[in-house]
Amino acid sequence: YTKKELILTYDVPGAKIAVIYNGMEQKNFDFNEEEKKEIRAKFGVHKKSTVIFVGRLEERKGLSLLLQAFKQVLTQIDAHLVIVGSGDQKPYKQLACSLGVMNRVIFTGHVDELSLRKLYSICDVFALSSRLEGFGLTIIEAMSAGKPVVATKVGGIPEIVNSGENGILVEVDDLDGLANGICTYLRDEKLAKNVGKRNAKYARERFCWEKCAKEMERVYTQLILEKNRDCEF
């Protein structure tokens, strides 16, 4: 996505651009039942089926769309939506109230890193309804935590999520698609676990810092060799 933007905006030749994906520190998402019970009690997450959103509370993240989709989810499945992130909660709380879903939506605000990992561990599906998105680092976090992903087909997200394989992609503003995608994983626990297991392996292998460093080394080595060849003439 970023490569295409550079080519279109600055007319940079594609051959001059190397794409190296972000690395992510490998973290522990394996918590015992007592720890999960504590985090559930801390934030009031008591429903068996739980959806999590992680990101700044702003409209480019499409949070209004997610709340509307979640209303549809609740017509089929009794669930909680956990919204994690800093920003102005007021407009989204007002929307949740007007939609009649406020009693099923939990706004945590900003949380520390350990609490975030614990929240990932107790949720079933990660949902990201962005209207604009660069790379979508929280998707990698969710995958690392072994969660299936339902997200919008924008920016760099399709480079991470292969729809139908490690998640479900929907068009921006596709309310029904977003709700149906979430319900797909909430209804089928076995499917969600299998996809989540693949995602954890995928994130660990593709987005580790070791791979990122090797790619950087490869690119710089290639540049040095090309420079040396140019200097010989």
Secondary structure, DSSP 8 states (H G I E B T S, - for coil): -HHHHHHHHH---GGG----------------HHHHHHHHHHHT---SEEEEEES-BSGGGTHHHHHHHHHHHHTT--EEEEEE--B--HHHHHHHHHHT-GGGEEEEES--HHHHHHHHHH-SEEEE--SS-SS-HHHHHHHHTT--EEEES-TTHHHH--BTTTEEEE-TT-HHHHHHHHHHHHH-HHHHHHHHHHHHHHHHHHS-HHHHHHHHHHHHHHHHHHHHHHHT-
